[in-house]
């Protein structure tokens, strides 16, 4: 059916209320459309449409075009796809922030955990190489102060426990935790005026739904597809080096333990 070309408003098919209030390009829907000065505007919700109709002059351009928000981009892909490498290059080229989501979560709890948590990091922190307490007195590498510090337990808040569980067991982050992390990248400086590339988020359909419900729309979403063989070539050599390093440390530990036991017998 041939239709007359529609004369769209200043924000084209994006919601003018979302742009004005949240500085986000949120695609409007035809069912939430309104006409003002012979131009058609699309809105994210019927509530936004009603808000526009009450005071349209607040949301339209006057002497100069409306300012568009900076680029917000999500980069997705499986572990080992090269997201972080690509994200760093893109961020550097476009002059925007690079946010590595899991790394950001690690930084939030690092002051209390003192080390990164998760399956890949736990392998490097095996307790197999821990000197037994009865032999520890013979070891000259650890002071009483350090021992007391190590034994001191640090209590995590409920939010920090949720973040730790997400990093350890890949459990869902509750919305109240996401509320304190994600919206700031869209709404607060310096991200609001500079833009960013978000590496590794959203990871699930629930997290994508969360972004939609909060009105936090990325302008571009890129999913990197990689062949399994390529990932194996990329990830296997460093894992093999780590395994060899752990074997070496284990031998050193056994040797040290043997010396300490002999010292105790003497």
C-alpha positions as protocol buffer text, in pm:
chain_id: "A"
residue {
  index: 1
  type: UNK
  ca { x: 0 y: 0 z: 0 }
}
residue {
  index: 2
  type: UNK
  ca { x: 147 y: 332 z: -105 }
}
residue {
  index: 3
  type: UNK
  ca { x: 160 y: 576 z: 184 }
}
residue {
  index: 4
  type: UNK
  ca { x: 245 y: 942 z: 193 }
}
residue {
  index: 5
  type: UNK
  ca { x: 589 y: 1000 z: 346 }
}
residue {
  index: 6
  type: UNK
  ca { x: 551 y: 1092 z: 709 }
}
residue {
  index: 7
  type: UNK
  ca { x: 699 y: 1421 z: 827 }
}
residue {
  index: 8
  type: UNK
  ca { x: 884 y: 1311 z: 1140 }
}
residue {
  index: 9
  type: UNK
  ca { x: 970 y: 1536 z: 1434 }
}
residue {
  index: 10
  type: UNK
  ca { x: 1311 y: 1658 z: 1548 }
}
residue {
  index: 11
  type: UNK
  ca { x: 1404 y: 1324 z: 1706 }
}
residue {
  index: 12
  type: UNK
  ca { x: 1293 y: 1112 z: 1407 }
}
residue {
  index: 13
  type: UNK
  ca { x: 1171 y: 774 z: 1539 }
}
residue {
  index: 14
  type: UNK
  ca { x: 1331 y: 822 z: 1883 }
}
residue {
  index: 15
  type: UNK
  ca { x: 1131 y: 930 z: 2188 }
}
residue {
  index: 16
  type: UNK
  ca { x: 1181 y: 1305 z: 2255 }
}
residue {
  index: 17
  type: UNK
  ca { x: 1090 y: 1270 z: 2624 }
}
residue {
  index: 18
  type: UNK
  ca { x: 1356 y: 999 z: 2680 }
}
residue {
  index: 19
  type: UNK
  ca { x: 1610 y: 1221 z: 2508 }
}
residue {
  index: 20
  type: UNK
  ca { x: 1523 y: 1528 z: 2712 }
}
residue {
  index: 21
  type: UNK
  ca { x: 1493 y: 1364 z: 3054 }
}
residue {
  index: 22
  type: UNK
  ca { x: 1735 y: 1071 z: 3033 }
}
residue {
  index: 23
  type: UNK
  ca { x: 1964 y: 1178 z: 2745 }
}
residue {
  index: 24
  type: UNK
  ca { x: 1901 y: 842 z: 2577 }
}
residue {
  index: 25
  type: UNK
  ca { x: 1797 y: 761 z: 2220 }
}
residue {
  index: 26
  type: UNK
  ca { x: 1507 y: 526 z: 2296 }
}
residue {
  index: 27
  type: UNK
  ca { x: 1317 y: 400 z: 1987 }
}
residue {
  index: 28
  type: UNK
  ca { x: 952 y: 506 z: 2002 }
}
residue {
  index: 29
  type: UNK
  ca { x: 655 y: 291 z: 1900 }
}
residue {
  index: 30
  type: UNK
  ca { x: 394 y: 372 z: 1636 }
}
residue {
  index: 31
  type: UNK
  ca { x: 113 y: 290 z: 1879 }
}
residue {
  index: 32
  type: UNK
  ca { x: 244 y: 570 z: 2104 }
}
residue {
  index: 33
  type: UNK
  ca { x: 254 y: 838 z: 1835 }
}
residue {
  index: 34
  type: UNK
  ca { x: 136 y: 1199 z: 1849 }
}
residue {
  index: 35
  type: UNK
  ca { x: 118 y: 1487 z: 1606 }
}
residue {
  index: 36
  type: UNK
  ca { x: 245 y: 1837 z: 1683 }
}
residue {
  index: 37
  type: UNK
  ca { x: 276 y: 2122 z: 1430 }
}
residue {
  index: 38
  type: UNK
  ca { x: 220 y: 1880 z: 1140 }
}
residue {
  index: 39
  type: UNK
  ca { x: 508 y: 1659 z: 1259 }
}
residue {
  index: 40
  type: UNK
  ca { x: 477 y: 1307 z: 1397 }
}
residue {
  index: 41
  type: UNK
  ca { x: 658 y: 1202 z: 1715 }
}
residue {
  index: 42
  type: UNK
  ca { x: 698 y: 846 z: 1846 }
}
residue {
  index: 43
  type: UNK
  ca { x: 719 y: 776 z: 2220 }
}
residue {
  index: 44
  type: UNK
  ca { x: 857 y: 492 z: 2432 }
}
residue {
  index: 45
  type: UNK
  ca { x: 539 y: 469 z: 2644 }
}
residue {
  index: 46
  type: UNK
  ca { x: 191 y: 618 z: 2651 }
}
residue {
  index: 47
  type: UNK
  ca { x: 289 y: 804 z: 2972 }
}
residue {
  index: 48
  type: UNK
  ca { x: 569 y: 980 z: 2784 }
}
residue {
  index: 49
  type: UNK
  ca { x: 328 y: 1069 z: 2505 }
}
residue {
  index: 50
  type: UNK
  ca { x: 84 y: 1227 z: 2753 }
}
residue {
  index: 51
  type: UNK
  ca { x: 373 y: 1414 z: 2915 }
}
residue {
  index: 52
  type: UNK
  ca { x: 476 y: 1552 z: 2576 }
}
residue {
  index: 53
  type: UNK
  ca { x: 125 y: 1664 z: 2486 }
}
residue {
  index: 54
  type: UNK
  ca { x: 94 y: 1859 z: 2812 }
}
residue {
  index: 55
  type: UNK
  ca { x: 398 y: 2075 z: 2729 }
}
residue {
  index: 56
  type: UNK
  ca { x: 535 y: 1997 z: 2380 }
}
residue {
  index: 57
  type: UNK
  ca { x: 753 y: 2309 z: 2356 }
}
residue {
  index: 58
  type: UNK
  ca { x: 977 y: 2167 z: 2627 }
}
residue {
  index: 59
  type: UNK
  ca { x: 1075 y: 1869 z: 2410 }
}
residue {
  index: 60
  type: UNK
  ca { x: 1112 y: 2015 z: 2057 }
}
residue {
  index: 61
  type: UNK
  ca { x: 1398 y: 2205 z: 1896 }
}
residue {
  index: 62
  type: UNK
  ca { x: 1379 y: 2586 z: 1885 }
}
residue {
  index: 63
  type: UNK
  ca { x: 1677 y: 2792 z: 1764 }
}
residue {
  index: 64
  type: UNK
  ca { x: 1917 y: 2501 z: 1710 }
}
residue {
  index: 65
  type: UNK
  ca { x: 1893 y: 2121 z: 1662 }
}
residue {
  index: 66
  type: UNK
  ca { x: 1857 y: 1896 z: 1965 }
}
residue {
  index: 67
  type: UNK
  ca { x: 2185 y: 1759 z: 2097 }
}
residue {
  index: 68
  type: UNK
  ca { x: 2225 y: 1386 z: 2041 }
}
residue {
  index: 69
  type: UNK
  ca { x: 2383 y: 1178 z: 2320 }
}
residue {
  index: 70
  type: UNK
  ca { x: 2732 y: 1026 z: 2274 }
}
residue {
  index: 71
  type: UNK
  ca { x: 2784 y: 671 z: 2154 }
}
residue {
  index: 72
  type: UNK
  ca { x: 2689 y: 395 z: 2398 }
}
residue {
  index: 73
  type: UNK
  ca { x: 2792 y: 54 z: 2274 }
}
residue {
  index: 74
  type: UNK
  ca { x: 2764 y: -304 z: 2408 }
}
residue {
  index: 75
  type: UNK
  ca { x: 3016 y: -565 z: 2297 }
}
residue {
  index: 76
  type: UNK
  ca { x: 2918 y: -927 z: 2358 }
}
residue {
  index: 77
  type: UNK
  ca { x: 3067 y: -1270 z: 2294 }
}
residue {
  index: 78
  type: UNK
  ca { x: 3178 y: -1589 z: 2469 }
}
residue {
  index: 79
  type: UNK
  ca { x: 3488 y: -1607 z: 2688 }
}
residue {
  index: 80
  type: UNK
  ca { x: 3797 y: -1588 z: 2471 }
}
residue {
  index: 81
  type: UNK
  ca { x: 3626 y: -1422 z: 2173 }
}
residue {
  index: 82
  type: UNK
  ca { x: 3851 y: -1117 z: 2202 }
}
residue {
  index: 83
  type: UNK
  ca { x: 3595 y: -870 z: 2338 }
}
residue {
  index: 84
  type: UNK
  ca { x: 3835 y: -683 z: 2562 }
}
residue {
  index: 85
  type: UNK
  ca { x: 4102 y: -647 z: 2294 }
}
residue {
  index: 86
  type: UNK
  ca { x: 3851 y: -514 z: 2041 }
}
residue {
  index: 87
  type: UNK
  ca { x: 3683 y: -289 z: 2300 }
}
residue {
  index: 88
  type: UNK
  ca { x: 4013 y: -125 z: 2395 }
}
residue {
  index: 89
  type: UNK
  ca { x: 4093 y: -50 z: 2032 }
}
residue {
  index: 90
  type: UNK
  ca { x: 3746 y: 91 z: 1961 }
}
residue {
  index: 91
  type: UNK
  ca { x: 3746 y: 302 z: 2279 }
}
residue {
  index: 92
  type: UNK
  ca { x: 4089 y: 441 z: 2194 }
}
residue {
  index: 93
  type: UNK
  ca { x: 3988 y: 524 z: 1837 }
}
residue {
  index: 94
  type: UNK
  ca { x: 3656 y: 689 z: 1927 }
}
residue {
  index: 95
  type: UNK
  ca { x: 3773 y: 860 z: 2248 }
}
residue {
  index: 96
  type: UNK
  ca { x: 3511 y: 693 z: 2469 }
}
residue {
  index: 97
  type: UNK
  ca { x: 3537 y: 498 z: 2796 }
}
residue {
  index: 98
  type: UNK
  ca { x: 3599 y: 123 z: 2800 }
}
residue {
  index: 99
  type: UNK
  ca { x: 3411 y: -57 z: 3079 }
}
residue {
  index: 100
  type: UNK
  ca { x: 3496 y: -423 z: 3131 }
}
residue {
  index: 101
  type: UNK
  ca { x: 3195 y: -542 z: 3331 }
}
residue {
  index: 102
  type: UNK
  ca { x: 3343 y: -838 z: 3520 }
}
residue {
  index: 103
  type: UNK
  ca { x: 3661 y: -643 z: 3593 }
}
residue {
  index: 104
  type: UNK
  ca { x: 3446 y: -361 z: 3731 }
}
residue {
  index: 105
  type: UNK
  ca { x: 3267 y: -610 z: 3961 }
}
residue {
  index: 106
  type: UNK
  ca { x: 3605 y: -737 z: 4081 }
}
residue {
  index: 107
  type: UNK
  ca { x: 3713 y: -383 z: 4168 }
}
residue {
  index: 108
  type: UNK
  ca { x: 3399 y: -329 z: 4378 }
}
residue {
  index: 109
  type: UNK
  ca { x: 3484 y: -613 z: 4620 }
}
residue {
  index: 110
  type: UNK
  ca { x: 3864 y: -615 z: 4588 }
}
residue {
  index: 111
  type: UNK
  ca { x: 3921 y: -386 z: 4891 }
}
residue {
  index: 112
  type: UNK
  ca { x: 3767 y: -657 z: 5113 }
}
residue {
  index: 113
  type: UNK
  ca { x: 3857 y: -981 z: 4934 }
}
residue {
  index: 114
  type: UNK
  ca { x: 4217 y: -859 z: 4875 }
}
residue {
  index: 115
  type: UNK
  ca { x: 4231 y: -1074 z: 4563 }
}
residue {
  index: 116
  type: UNK
  ca { x: 4022 y: -1141 z: 4255 }
}
residue {
  index: 117
  type: UNK
  ca { x: 3762 y: -1415 z: 4290 }
}
residue {
  index: 118
  type: UNK
  ca { x: 3628 y: -1668 z: 4043 }
}
residue {
  index: 119
  type: UNK
  ca { x: 3711 y: -2013 z: 3906 }
}
residue {
  index: 120
  type: UNK
  ca { x: 4011 y: -1898 z: 3701 }
}
residue {
  index: 121
  type: UNK
  ca { x: 4160 y: -1704 z: 3995 }
}
residue {
  index: 122
  type: UNK
  ca { x: 4094 y: -1976 z: 4252 }
}
residue {
  index: 123
  type: UNK
  ca { x: 4332 y: -2206 z: 4066 }
}
residue {
  index: 124
  type: UNK
  ca { x: 4613 y: -1960 z: 4136 }
}
residue {
  index: 125
  type: UNK
  ca { x: 4529 y: -1943 z: 4507 }
}
residue {
  index: 126
  type: UNK
  ca { x: 4522 y: -2309 z: 4600 }
}
residue {
  index: 127
  type: UNK
  ca { x: 4546 y: -2381 z: 4972 }
}
residue {
  index: 128
  type: UNK
  ca { x: 4747 y: -2698 z: 4899 }
}
residue {
  index: 129
  type: UNK
  ca { x: 5064 y: -2492 z: 4929 }
}
residue {
  index: 130
  type: UNK
  ca { x: 4974 y: -2349 z: 5271 }
}
residue {
  index: 131
  type: UNK
  ca { x: 5228 y: -2425 z: 5543 }
}
residue {
  index: 132
  type: UNK
  ca { x: 5065 y: -2618 z: 5832 }
}
residue {
  index: 133
  type: UNK
  ca { x: 5025 y: -2407 z: 6147 }
}
residue {
  index: 134
  type: UNK
  ca { x: 5240 y: -2636 z: 6361 }
}
residue {
  index: 135
  type: UNK
  ca { x: 5532 y: -2581 z: 6122 }
}
residue {
  index: 136
  type: UNK
  ca { x: 5465 y: -2216 z: 6058 }
}
residue {
  index: 137
  type: UNK
  ca { x: 5668 y: -2107 z: 6363 }
}
residue {
  index: 138
  type: UNK
  ca { x: 5979 y: -2242 z: 6191 }
}
residue {
  index: 139
  type: UNK
  ca { x: 5917 y: -2040 z: 5877 }
}
residue {
  index: 140
  type: UNK
  ca { x: 6097 y: -1707 z: 5870 }
}
residue {
  index: 141
  type: UNK
  ca { x: 5889 y: -1567 z: 5582 }
}
residue {
  index: 142
  type: UNK
  ca { x: 5578 y: -1477 z: 5783 }
}
residue {
  index: 143
  type: UNK
  ca { x: 5549 y: -1244 z: 6081 }
}
residue {
  index: 144
  type: UNK
  ca { x: 5287 y: -1272 z: 6355 }
}
residue {
  index: 145
  type: UNK
  ca { x: 5125 y: -952 z: 6228 }
}
residue {
  index: 146
  type: UNK
  ca { x: 5076 y: -1098 z: 5882 }
}
residue {
  index: 147
  type: UNK
  ca { x: 4935 y: -1418 z: 6028 }
}
residue {
  index: 148
  type: UNK
  ca { x: 4683 y: -1223 z: 6236 }
}
residue {
  index: 149
  type: UNK
  ca { x: 4584 y: -1021 z: 5931 }
}
residue {
  index: 150
  type: UNK
  ca { x: 4535 y: -1333 z: 5725 }
}
residue {
  index: 151
  type: UNK
  ca { x: 4316 y: -1495 z: 5990 }
}
residue {
  index: 152
  type: UNK
  ca { x: 4103 y: -1184 z: 6029 }
}
residue {
  index: 153
  type: UNK
  ca { x: 3773 y: -1237 z: 5854 }
}
residue {
  index: 154
  type: UNK
  ca { x: 3624 y: -954 z: 5648 }
}
residue {
  index: 155
  type: UNK
  ca { x: 3246 y: -934 z: 5644 }
}
residue {
  index: 156
  type: UNK
  ca { x: 3085 y: -858 z: 5307 }
}
residue {
  index: 157
  type: UNK
  ca { x: 2757 y: -671 z: 5268 }
}
residue {
  index: 158
  type: UNK
  ca { x: 2458 y: -840 z: 5099 }
}
residue {
  index: 159
  type: UNK
  ca { x: 2536 y: -658 z: 4774 }
}
residue {
  index: 160
  type: UNK
  ca { x: 2903 y: -759 z: 4788 }
}
residue {
  index: 161
  type: UNK
  ca { x: 2801 y: -1120 z: 4858 }
}
residue {
  index: 162
  type: UNK
  ca { x: 2575 y: -1109 z: 4549 }
}
residue {
  index: 163
  type: UNK
  ca { x: 2863 y: -977 z: 4337 }
}
residue {
  index: 164
  type: UNK
  ca { x: 3098 y: -1245 z: 4473 }
}
residue {
  index: 165
  type: UNK
  ca { x: 2840 y: -1520 z: 4402 }
}
residue {
  index: 166
  type: UNK
  ca { x: 2803 y: -1386 z: 4048 }
}
residue {
  index: 167
  type: UNK
  ca { x: 3178 y: -1401 z: 3989 }
}
residue {
  index: 168
  type: UNK
  ca { x: 3220 y: -1740 z: 4157 }
}
residue {
  index: 169
  type: UNK
  ca { x: 2912 y: -1931 z: 4040 }
}
residue {
  index: 170
  type: UNK
  ca { x: 2764 y: -1709 z: 3766 }
}
residue {
  index: 171
  type: UNK
  ca { x: 2445 y: -1648 z: 3967 }
}
residue {
  index: 172
  type: UNK
  ca { x: 2212 y: -1367 z: 3859 }
}
residue {
  index: 173
  type: UNK
  ca { x: 2279 y: -1021 z: 3995 }
}
residue {
  index: 174
  type: UNK
  ca { x: 1962 y: -890 z: 4163 }
}
residue {
  index: 175
  type: UNK
  ca { x: 1808 y: -567 z: 4020 }
}
residue {
  index: 176
  type: UNK
  ca { x: 1892 y: -371 z: 4337 }
}
residue {
  index: 177
  type: UNK
  ca { x: 2263 y: -439 z: 4274 }
}
residue {
  index: 178
  type: UNK
  ca { x: 2237 y: -348 z: 3906 }
}
residue {
  index: 179
  type: UNK
  ca { x: 2055 y: -28 z: 4006 }
}
residue {
  index: 180
  type: UNK
  ca { x: 2367 y: 92 z: 4187 }
}
residue {
  index: 181
  type: UNK
  ca { x: 2603 y: 8 z: 3900 }
}
residue {
  index: 182
  type: UNK
  ca { x: 2455 y: 29 z: 3550 }
}
residue {
  index: 183
  type: UNK
  ca { x: 2241 y: 349 z: 3537 }
}
residue {
  index: 184
  type: UNK
  ca { x: 2537 y: 567 z: 3637 }
}
residue {
  index: 185
  type: UNK
  ca { x: 2705 y: 493 z: 3303 }
}
residue {
  index: 186
  type: UNK
  ca { x: 2411 y: 647 z: 3119 }
}
residue {
  index: 187
  type: UNK
  ca { x: 2318 y: 922 z: 3362 }
}
residue {
  index: 188
  type: UNK
  ca { x: 2630 y: 1045 z: 3545 }
}
residue {
  index: 189
  type: UNK
  ca { x: 2946 y: 1221 z: 3438 }
}
residue {
  index: 190
  type: UNK
  ca { x: 3195 y: 1167 z: 3289 }
}
residue {
  index: 191
  type: UNK
  ca { x: 3021 y: 881 z: 3103 }
}
residue {
  index: 192
  type: UNK
  ca { x: 2706 y: 1080 z: 3024 }
}
residue {
  index: 193
  type: UNK
  ca { x: 2876 y: 1333 z: 2798 }
}
residue {
  index: 194
  type: UNK
  ca { x: 3163 y: 1116 z: 2670 }
}
residue {
  index: 195
  type: UNK
  ca { x: 3006 y: 779 z: 2590 }
}
residue {
  index: 196
  type: UNK
  ca { x: 3138 y: 428 z: 2648 }
}
residue {
  index: 197
  type: UNK
  ca { x: 3179 y: 78 z: 2517 }
}
residue {
  index: 198
  type: UNK
  ca { x: 3044 y: -177 z: 2767 }
}
residue {
  index: 199
  type: UNK
  ca { x: 3238 y: -501 z: 2740 }
}
residue {
  index: 200
  type: UNK
  ca { x: 3053 y: -818 z: 2849 }
}
residue {
  index: 201
  type: UNK
  ca { x: 2712 y: -678 z: 2947 }
}
residue {
  index: 202
  type: UNK
  ca { x: 2428 y: -772 z: 2919 }
}
residue {
  index: 203
  type: UNK
  ca { x: 2516 y: -1140 z: 2955 }
}
residue {
  index: 204
  type: UNK
  ca { x: 2164 y: -1286 z: 2996 }
}
residue {
  index: 205
  type: UNK
  ca { x: 1815 y: -1216 z: 2865 }
}
residue {
  index: 206
  type: UNK
  ca { x: 1717 y: -1093 z: 3214 }
}
residue {
  index: 207
  type: UNK
  ca { x: 1995 y: -833 z: 3209 }
}
residue {
  index: 208
  type: UNK
  ca { x: 1887 y: -723 z: 2860 }
}
residue {
  index: 209
  type: UNK
  ca { x: 1528 y: -691 z: 2989 }
}
residue {
  index: 210
  type: UNK
  ca { x: 1659 y: -486 z: 3281 }
}
residue {
  index: 211
  type: UNK
  ca { x: 1821 y: -237 z: 3041 }
}
residue {
  index: 212
  type: UNK
  ca { x: 1499 y: -209 z: 2843 }
}
residue {
  index: 213
  type: UNK
  ca { x: 1281 y: -158 z: 3150 }
}
residue {
  index: 214
  type: UNK
  ca { x: 1516 y: 111 z: 3281 }
}
residue {
  index: 215
  type: UNK
  ca { x: 1516 y: 290 z: 2945 }
}
residue {
  index: 216
  type: UNK
  ca { x: 1892 y: 240 z: 2907 }
}
residue {
  index: 217
  type: UNK
  ca { x: 1929 y: 175 z: 2536 }
}
residue {
  index: 218
  type: UNK
  ca { x: 2270 y: 117 z: 2379 }
}
residue {
  index: 219
  type: UNK
  ca { x: 2308 y: 268 z: 2032 }
}
residue {
  index: 220
  type: UNK
  ca { x: 2499 y: -31 z: 1899 }
}
residue {
  index: 221
  type: UNK
  ca { x: 2524 y: -393 z: 2012 }
}
residue {
  index: 222
  type: UNK
  ca { x: 2795 y: -611 z: 1858 }
}
residue {
  index: 223
  type: UNK
  ca { x: 2820 y: -986 z: 1912 }
}
residue {
  index: 224
  type: UNK
  ca { x: 3154 y: -1145 z: 1824 }
}
residue {
  index: 225
  type: UNK
  ca { x: 3132 y: -1497 z: 1685 }
}
residue {
  index: 226
  type: UNK
  ca { x: 3449 y: -1708 z: 1699 }
}
residue {
  index: 227
  type: UNK
  ca { x: 3530 y: -2064 z: 1596 }
}
residue {
  index: 228
  type: UNK
  ca { x: 3610 y: -2304 z: 1882 }
}
residue {
  index: 229
  type: UNK
  ca { x: 3952 y: -2385 z: 1736 }
}
residue {
  index: 230
  type: UNK
  ca { x: 4049 y: -2017 z: 1741 }
}
residue {
  index: 231
  type: UNK
  ca { x: 3954 y: -1988 z: 2107 }
}
residue {
  index: 232
  type: UNK
  ca { x: 4148 y: -2304 z: 2190 }
}
residue {
  index: 233
  type: UNK
  ca { x: 4463 y: -2163 z: 2023 }
}
residue {
  index: 234
  type: UNK
  ca { x: 4420 y: -1838 z: 2213 }
}
residue {
  index: 235
  type: UNK
  ca { x: 4338 y: -1969 z: 2561 }
}
residue {
  index: 236
  type: UNK
  ca { x: 4523 y: -2301 z: 2585 }
}
residue {
  index: 237
  type: UNK
  ca { x: 4890 y: -2178 z: 2586 }
}
residue {
  index: 238
  type: UNK
  ca { x: 4849 y: -1936 z: 2881 }
}
residue {
  index: 239
  type: UNK
  ca { x: 4648 y: -2197 z: 3076 }
}
residue {
  index: 240
  type: UNK
  ca { x: 4924 y: -2451 z: 3011 }
}
residue {
  index: 241
  type: UNK
  ca { x: 5185 y: -2205 z: 3138 }
}
residue {
  index: 242
  type: UNK
  ca { x: 4979 y: -2147 z: 3453 }
}
residue {
  index: 243
  type: UNK
  ca { x: 4951 y: -2522 z: 3508 }
}
residue {
  index: 244
  type: UNK
  ca { x: 5328 y: -2567 z: 3473 }
}
residue {
  index: 245
  type: UNK
  ca { x: 5385 y: -2277 z: 3712 }
}
residue {
  index: 246
  type: UNK
  ca { x: 5156 y: -2438 z: 3972 }
}
residue {
  index: 247
  type: UNK
  ca { x: 5344 y: -2767 z: 3935 }
}
residue {
  index: 248
  type: UNK
  ca { x: 5673 y: -2586 z: 3995 }
}
residue {
  index: 249
  type: UNK
  ca { x: 5534 y: -2409 z: 4304 }
}
residue {
  index: 250
  type: UNK
  ca { x: 5402 y: -2738 z: 4438 }
}
residue {
  index: 251
  type: UNK
  ca { x: 5749 y: -2894 z: 4412 }
}
residue {
  index: 252
  type: UNK
  ca { x: 5900 y: -2595 z: 4592 }
}
residue {
  index: 253
  type: UNK
  ca { x: 5633 y: -2625 z: 4860 }
}
residue {
  index: 254
  type: UNK
  ca { x: 5705 y: -2995 z: 4918 }
}
residue {
  index: 255
  type: UNK
  ca { x: 6074 y: -2921 z: 4941 }
}
residue {
  index: 256
  type: UNK
  ca { x: 6014 y: -2642 z: 5194 }
}
residue {
  index: 257
  type: UNK
  ca { x: 5777 y: -2859 z: 5395 }
}
residue {
  index: 258
  type: UNK
  ca { x: 6036 y: -3136 z: 5408 }
}
residue {
  index: 259
  type: UNK
  ca { x: 6300 y: -2892 z: 5534 }
}
residue {
  index: 260
  type: UNK
  ca { x: 6064 y: -2754 z: 5800 }
}
residue {
  index: 261
  type: UNK
  ca { x: 5973 y: -3102 z: 5923 }
}
residue {
  index: 262
  type: UNK
  ca { x: 6341 y: -3190 z: 5946 }
}
residue {
  index: 263
  type: UNK
  ca { x: 6406 y: -2867 z: 6136 }
}
residue {
  index: 264
  type: UNK
  ca { x: 6126 y: -2950 z: 6380 }
}
residue {
  index: 265
  type: UNK
  ca { x: 6267 y: -3299 z: 6443 }
}
residue {
  index: 266
  type: UNK
  ca { x: 6606 y: -3146 z: 6526 }
}
